Amino acid sequence: MLFMLLSASAFWDWAKLFLIGALVEGLRRSLRTVWERLTRSLWVTATFEFDDDAADWLMHWLSKEKVFQSARDIEVSTRGGMIDDLGDNDDPDAEDNVVFLPSTEQTYSTWYKRRYITIGRDRVNNGYGRSIDYLHLRMLTRSPALLRELLRDARKAYKAANEDLIEVSVAEDGDRWRRVAMQPKRPPSSVILDPGVLELVLNDAKDFLSSRKWYADRGIPFRRGYLLHGAPGAGKTSMIHTIAGELSLSVNILSLTVSGLDDNSLKSLISNLPKSCIILMEDIDAAFTRSIKRDLIDPEAHTGPSSVTAEEKGDRDQDMKTGGVTLSGLLNALDGIAAQEGRILFATTNSYGALDPALLRPGRLDLHVEFHLASTYQARELFKRFYTCSGEDSSHSVVDDEKFQSNTSSSSGPASPCEPSPMPEGISSVYPGSVHNSRGSHLSAEESAALAERFAEIIPHRMFSMATLQGYLMAYKTRPYAAVDEAAAWVQKKTKNRIAPASG
Ligand SMILES: Nc1ncnc2c1ncn2[C@@H]1O[C@H](COP(=O)(O)OP(=O)(O)OP(=O)(O)O)[C@@H](O)[C@H]1O
């Protein structure tokens, strides 16, 4: 009996405990729900994929706000920093800028328009062996409009900071784009082509970008392709970078021979392109030809279609597929349903004749521009540009070391941007070396033009590429007189070298 009473009272004790526990847990859960609802109604939250443009805007804004400057736990990176978080270098083009990134372990806070903001970052494995980083932003406000305002401000600041830069991305992991550089825009004056070539392509691209409605009205896919072909080192890539700068478009570089690329990943890459960008496919022939390898070709002896032999052409069909991309895969990617509307394609090749006609037809590669070895005009203009300081007109050119040394004592003109910083007192005997822009403006416009004229007369028309001429001038960085005096011997040596293997 006693036992029964005891067990009955123990049962009631257990029951009471259970009820109290259930009550407490119920209360805790309800309070938590109320709290979550309350906080949710007080916060606006946004999540950004770390690789996305919007995350870049936000990171730029956070960097400017110095959110991570005082944090005790941060990640440090030298990749893609437009602001130097170390605070000792304000040059966005500097190679060694350091950027602070939020660590995945911590939450950071700041203010925007008197609203409290928290920022966190986390890393999620997508299940295919690749992890994706997310940036989480929470703003203490009931108005989503403020978040939009913040994003607008961040985008504006980012664009202003990048005005003089172009974004360069490459294909990564088969089907993704990764930004690898923010390059300074290349001014049109720095690419010396025969008159009208740059203007032809640039105006065509500008006209294309402003004709979206025209294309839509006629049901024509809104895209344009340019094929730049001809001599290596003639300025094809340089021109594309200039055009990207002039049109303020990013450049996405796709190498068809990259390992791991196949028809499917090519399709994904094309459909993952940002809106309005330039896609650059360099050496488009390399993916489909085995026999015509550019490194086997003498750069200055090969200029285009005519140099492809019948035998090489015969090999082509059999070589249509090397690696993972097939010609039909490329054609489908370019004009299939996955093709990105509004993109400009630039393809380059040194072997025009090796390309399949299907690739060359309008709608895929609409405008074909041939690049030649340097003309007399190009040699002259290259010389003038080479010995003129950037930001200066041609009346401010660098001068021969020899001439400089004989002139320095008498020179009392104002310092130009080219002038070297003065040597510290007491070590004037140290030879300062032969460096870029290390001399003042002692070469008049007339002298510079006259030297360029002499140089152009010595360089045979269409015999050397612009890259080769640039290479020659590099050896005379600060010695334009010597560059002219020794040019004839150089031309003779190069010509002899070229003839020698053929006759041997
Ligand atoms: N027309 C040019 N004007 C000024 N510089 C040039 C020109 N052509 C070539 N160069 C210089 O030569 C180098 C190589 O040029 P670039 O890569 O543009 O040539 P490319 O035609 O694309 O060569 P490749 O076919 O080998 O890719 C660069 O440093 C560039 O500055």
Ligand as a Chemical Component Dictionary entry (heavy atoms), coordinates in Angstrom:
data_LIG
# 
_chem_comp.id                   LIG 
_chem_comp.type                 NON-POLYMER 
_chem_comp.pdbx_formal_charge   0 
_chem_comp.three_letter_code    LIG 
# 
loop_
_chem_comp_atom.comp_id 
_chem_comp_atom.atom_id 
_chem_comp_atom.alt_atom_id 
_chem_comp_atom.type_symbol 
_chem_comp_atom.charge 
_chem_comp_atom.model_Cartn_x 
_chem_comp_atom.model_Cartn_y 
_chem_comp_atom.model_Cartn_z 
_chem_comp_atom.pdbx_ordinal 
LIG N1  N1  N 0 49.615 49.121 -83.491 1  
LIG C1  C1  C 0 50.251 49.205 -82.312 2  
LIG N2  N2  N 0 50.378 50.379 -81.683 3  
LIG C2  C2  C 0 51.036 50.452 -80.519 4  
LIG N3  N3  N 0 51.596 49.403 -79.890 5  
LIG C3  C3  C 0 51.482 48.216 -80.472 6  
LIG C4  C4  C 0 50.812 48.058 -81.717 7  
LIG N4  N4  N 0 50.874 46.774 -82.067 8  
LIG C5  C5  C 0 51.519 46.128 -81.093 9  
LIG N5  N5  N 0 51.888 46.988 -80.144 10 
LIG C6  C6  C 0 52.595 46.634 -78.903 11 
LIG O1  O1  O 0 53.086 45.309 -79.070 12 
LIG C7  C7  C 0 52.697 44.468 -77.987 13 
LIG C8  C8  C 0 51.812 43.323 -78.496 14 
LIG O2  O2  O 0 50.640 43.864 -79.046 15 
LIG P1  P1  P 0 49.266 43.094 -79.148 16 
LIG O3  O3  O 0 49.188 42.030 -78.111 17 
LIG O4  O4  O 0 48.169 44.105 -79.172 18 
LIG O5  O5  O 0 49.398 42.428 -80.559 19 
LIG P2  P2  P 0 48.476 41.297 -81.219 20 
LIG O6  O6  O 0 48.268 41.699 -82.639 21 
LIG O7  O7  O 0 47.260 41.074 -80.407 22 
LIG O8  O8  O 0 49.466 40.069 -81.128 23 
LIG P3  P3  P 0 49.121 38.524 -81.118 24 
LIG O9  O9  O 0 48.487 38.185 -82.421 25 
LIG O10 O10 O 0 50.471 37.926 -80.964 26 
LIG O11 O11 O 0 48.210 38.283 -79.938 27 
LIG C9  C9  C 0 52.001 45.353 -76.990 28 
LIG O12 O12 O 0 52.928 45.715 -76.005 29 
LIG C10 C10 C 0 51.609 46.593 -77.755 30 
LIG O13 O13 O 0 51.693 47.730 -76.950 31 
# 
loop_
_chem_comp_bond.comp_id 
_chem_comp_bond.atom_id_1 
_chem_comp_bond.atom_id_2 
_chem_comp_bond.value_order 
_chem_comp_bond.pdbx_ordinal 
LIG N1  C1  SING 1  
LIG C1  N2  SING 2  
LIG C1  C4  DOUB 3  
LIG N2  C2  DOUB 4  
LIG C2  N3  SING 5  
LIG N3  C3  DOUB 6  
LIG C3  C4  SING 7  
LIG C3  N5  SING 8  
LIG C4  N4  SING 9  
LIG N4  C5  DOUB 10 
LIG C5  N5  SING 11 
LIG N5  C6  SING 12 
LIG C6  O1  SING 13 
LIG C6  C10 SING 14 
LIG O1  C7  SING 15 
LIG C7  C8  SING 16 
LIG C7  C9  SING 17 
LIG C8  O2  SING 18 
LIG O2  P1  SING 19 
LIG P1  O3  DOUB 20 
LIG P1  O4  SING 21 
LIG P1  O5  SING 22 
LIG O5  P2  SING 23 
LIG P2  O6  DOUB 24 
LIG P2  O7  SING 25 
LIG P2  O8  SING 26 
LIG O8  P3  SING 27 
LIG P3  O9  DOUB 28 
LIG P3  O10 SING 29 
LIG P3  O11 SING 30 
LIG C9  O12 SING 31 
LIG C9  C10 SING 32 
LIG C10 O13 SING 33 
# 
